[in-house]
Amino acid sequence: MTKFEQDLSKGSVFKKLIIFSIPFLLSNLIQSIYSVADMIIVGRFSGDEVLGTINMSGVNIGSQVTMLLTNAVFGLCVGATVMIGQYLGSGQREKMRKTIGTLFTTLIFLGFGLTALMVFLRKPLLLLIRTPEDSFSASLDYFTITSFGIIFIFGYNALSAVMRGMGDSRRPLWFVAIAAVTNIILDLLLVGVFHMGSAGAAYATVASQALSMLLCILYLTKNDFVFDFKISSFKIDKAELKTLLKVGIPNSVQNVATSISFLFLTALVNGLGVAASAAVGAVGKFNGFAILPGLAMSSAISAMSAQNIGAGELKRAKKTTFLGTAIAIGISLVIFIAAQLFPETILAVFGGDPEMIAQGTEYLRIFSYDYLIAPILFCFNGLFIGSGHTVVSLCTGMISSILVRIPAAWVFGVLMEMGLTGIGLGAPLASFIALALSVIFFMTGRWKKLVILNHTPAE
């Protein structure tokens, strides 16, 4: 194996899980800091509390739309991680190389195409989600500028997915750390010194993403990576593309459905005014931290189970899932308690507007019940994704996001006039339904049926 590869199908499951998941957790933590920095700095350094709240709303709304695209491509990247992991575990190195070239080439075409589309549709999209008039200009600035950074978002996610599929979770951590530090420095300069508001935060985000991706490519080309980044190597293998789409598209659709459901919630909240929009944006950024344990464990479980399934170690894949779930629940419980006891303190980090803090407290207290349910769901999904059963994650995600979260938020928040409390209730309710369906599928044992490989592993 090369320096970028690690065999996750041998040795102590607990030790491998901890060592492999910690860089995932730190990467996700840094990415959340990266995202939260925009919100905090525009809230604190825009001039006064009112202007800060407007810019917070702009960053929240603009980033919601961009996140939809990021989640869509992340689904394909997860598919590549699973394919590479299973190919590596089963010794099919040529298929692994073809998968990497196919992923990179596909995302280049998608990146440029979606950039053009988003720039063209930016105003209709913001109008569609009922962006408040006061923050429309700030939202438009942030969304337009970050749309030009889509290709860098795609590039970094693809590179990270490939390395993680090969068992390397450390090097992606280095590059996201560089991006985060760059983003914070540029935020302070462009927003705090030059007073560019949400536009400054957007420029900082795009520049830091570009730097991270380019440094990652430079490092890999200098260290004999399996893919050489020559123009002639960027080509699509039809067979691997078919498998990539088969495994990745369900996860992409699920991620998009989740993003659409939160965009719907954003539209509901936007109807309540700028303070409510800023409050939900602040809670959303805190939520990015709160779900980190579950997301890190889910990603680790996905990569580890892919290699173990490829090597025919189904029992190790199952054990990895149970251990990861226990760890994620333990950490998330502490976060839930903190959200219940100190919501005002958490929200005050983002800005000093009393109305924003009051509305955010109401929303956070009910939304945080999701922290007790979502980590378990994430970990089960990690196993299903690692085994190639992304259609299961798609079905549970679609049911919870579209059929549960959206109707529940509207019924409780609008119809029953419960406001932000009712809207926030939709998240834990949706996760609970999805978890119930996931447990049923796990109990059937059908996750053991191979989707990517042609041979059948023994227990």
C-alpha positions, -999 to 999 in steps of 0.1 A, spaced: 0 0 0 11 36 -7 15 63 19 -21 75 11 -36 40 19 -45 23 51 -59 -12 56 -90 -7 79 -101 -44 77 -74 -56 102 -65 -49 138 -86 -35 167 -120 -21 155 -122 3 184 -86 16 179 -90 19 141 -124 37 145 -110 62 170 -78 69 151 -97 72 118 -127 92 131 -107 119 150 -94 136 118 -130 134 105 -143 151 136 -115 177 135 -121 183 98 -158 188 104 -151 210 134 -128 232 113 -153 233 85 -180 244 109 -157 271 123 -150 281 87 -187 285 81 -195 301 115 -167 327 111 -187 344 83 -218 346 105 -200 358 137 -178 383 120 -205 399 99 -227 400 130 -201 416 152 -180 438 128 -206 452 104 -210 485 122 -241 484 144 -264 457 157 -291 463 131 -267 462 102 -250 431 117 -284 414 119 -291 422 82 -257 408 71 -262 377 92 -295 372 75 -278 377 41 -251 351 49 -276 326 62 -299 328 32 -272 330 6 -253 301 21 -285 279 23 -288 279 -15 -251 273 -20 -252 244 5 -279 227 -16 -254 223 -44 -226 213 -20 -248 186 -6 -256 174 -40 -220 169 -51 -211 155 -17 -234 126 -24 -214 117 -55 -182 120 -35 -195 97 -8 -203 72 -36 -167 75 -48 -154 69 -12 -174 37 -9 -163 24 -44 -126 32 -37 -128 16 -2 -144 -16 -16 -120 -18 -45 -90 -12 -22 -103 -39 2 -108 -64 -26 -75 -56 -43 -90 -41 -75 -65 -12 -79 -71 -5 -116 -109 0 -110 -99 23 -81 -78 45 -104 -105 46 -131 -131 57 -105 -109 86 -94 -104 99 -129 -142 95 -136 -151 114 -104 -128 143 -111 -138 147 -147 -175 145 -140 -173 171 -112 -154 196 -135 -182 196 -160 -208 198 -132 -190 226 -115 -188 250 -145 -224 242 -156 -239 248 -122 -219 280 -117 -235 295 -148 -269 282 -139 -268 297 -103 -256 331 -115 -284 332 -140 -311 321 -115 -298 339 -84 -326 365 -81 -355 342 -88 -342 317 -63 -339 343 -35 -374 356 -43 -387 320 -43 -376 315 -6 -391 348 4 -359 366 13 -368 397 35 -365 430 16 -341 444 42 -316 416 36 -322 409 -1 -291 429 -12 -268 412 13 -282 378 4 -277 385 -33 -241 396 -29 -232 365 -8 -249 341 -31 -236 356 -64 -200 356 -52 -200 321 -36 -215 307 -68 -182 314 -85 -165 293 -59 -186 262 -66 -158 245 -87 -135 249 -56 -161 233 -33 -165 204 -57 -127 200 -61 -119 199 -24 -148 175 -16 -137 152 -44 -100 151 -33 -110 145 3 -135 117 -7 -108 99 -26 -82 101 2 -107 89 28 -118 60 6 -81 50 6 -81 51 44 -64 85 48 -84 108 70 -54 129 81 -44 148 50 -78 162 43 -77 177 78 -45 196 69 -60 213 39 -93 222 55 -73 237 84 -55 259 59 -88 270 44 -103 278 78 -74 300 90 -73 318 56 -111 324 57 -110 339 92 -81 362 84 -98 374 52 -132 378 70 -116 401 96 -98 421 69 -127 424 44 -156 428 69 -139 443 99 -114 466 82 -129 473 48 -166 470 59 -176 449 29 -204 431 48 -217 399 34 -198 404 1 -165 405 21 -175 372 38 -183 357 5 -149 367 -11 -131 353 19 -149 320 16 -142 316 -22 -105 326 -18 -99 301 11 -116 273 -7 -95 279 -39 -63 280 -18 -72 247 0 -79 229 -33 -48 241 -51 -25 233 -22 -41 198 -20 -35 191 -57 1 204 -54 9 182 -25 -6 151 -41 13 156 -74 46 160 -55 40 127 -35 33 101 -61 -5 100 -57 -24 73 -76 -38 100 -99 -13 122 -117 -36 152 -126 -24 153 -162 -49 165 -187 -48 131 -205 -59 114 -172 -91 133 -169 -115 109 -187 -147 91 -179 -149 54 -177 -184 44 -186 -186 13 -164 -173 32 -133 -195 62 -141 -225 39 -141 -216 25 -107 -207 59 -94 -241 73 -104 -258 41 -91 -242 45 -56 -239 83 -55 -271 97 -70 -294 83 -42 -272 100 -16 -271 132 -37 -309 132 -40 -312 126 -3 -289 155 5 -307 178 -19 -341 168 -3 -327 176 31 -315 209 18 -348 217 2 -366 209 34 -344 234 52 -349 259 25 -386 255 30 -381 262 67 -360 292 58 -388 305 36 -413 300 65 -389 318 89 -382 346 64 -419 354 66 -414 362 103 -388 390 96 -351 397 96 -346 389 134 -361 355 130 -341 348 99 -309 358 117 -318 337 148 -325 306 127 -292 312 109 -273 314 142 -289 282 154 -281 266 121 -244 275 125 -244 261 161 -262 230 147 -232 226 124 -211 220 156 -238 199 174 -241 172 147 -203 169 143 -199 137 164 -227 119 144 -214 131 111 -178 122 119 -187 87 131 -210 83 101 -182 91 77 -157 69 95 -182 40 96 -189 44 59 -152 43 49 -143 15 73 -173 -6 65 -166 -2 28 -131 -16 32 -143 -44 55 -171 -54 32 -147 -54 3 -125 -77 23 -154 -99 33 -155 -88 70 -192 -82 76 -189 -88 114 -163 -60 116 -185 -37 97 -214 -43 121 -191 -39 151 -178 -7 137 -214 7 135 -223 -2 170 -191 13 185 -194 44 165 -231 49 175 -223 46 212 -195 72 210 -216 96 189 -245 94 214 -223 100 244 -208 132 229 -241 145 215 -258 141 249 -234 166 264 -242 191 236 -279 187 240 -276 195 277 -256 226 270 -282 238 244 -310 234 269 -292 251 298 -273 279 280 -291 289 248 -288 327 253 -251 324 259 -247 303 227 -266 328 206 -249 359 221 -217 347 204 -233 356 170 -246 390 178 -261 412 205 -295 420 191 -319 411 219 -348 402 196 -325 378 176 -314 361 209 -349 358 222 -363 342 191 -332 320 187 -335 307 222 -371 296 215 -360 278 184 -328 262 198 -345 247 228 -369 226 207 -346 220 177 -319 206 200 -339 174 207 -327 163 172 -292 159 188 -305 129 207 -318 111 176 -298 122 145 -264 107 156 -280 72 157 -295 78 123 -262 90 108 -243 60 121 -268 35 106 -267 54 73 -229 52 74 -232 14 74 -258 14 46 -237 38 25 -205 18 31 -223 -14 19 -235 5 -12 -272 6 -2 -275 43 -7 -311 39 -20 -321 31 16 -307 63 28 -325 81 0 -358 66 9 -356 73 46 -342 108 38 -370 116 14 -397 104 38 -383 123 67 -374 155 48 -403 159 24 -431 139 40 -424 147 77 -402 178 83 -419 202 58 -455 193 67 -448 192 105 -431 226 104 -460 242 85 -487 225 107 -471 233 140 -454 266 131 -480 282 109 -513 264 112 -512 260 149 -494 294 153 -466 280 174 -440 301 155 -403 291 157 -411 265 183 -434 247 159 -410 251 130 -381 237 151 -402 207 161 -401 194 125 -364 184 127 -365 159 156 -398 145 145 -383 138 110 -352 122 124 -372 99 146 -393 86 117 -361 81 95 -344 62 124 -373 39 129 -372 30 92 -334 25 93 -336 1 122 -362 -20 104 -339 -23 74 -309 -32 95 -329 -59 113 -338 -75 80 -301 -81 72 -305 -69 36 -277 -44 40 -253 -74 36 -262 -79 0 -234 -65 -22 -241 -37 -47 -207 -28 -60 -186 -60 -59 -194 -92 -78 -185 -118 -52 -204 -125 -20 -185 -122 13 -188 -146 41 -198 -136 76 
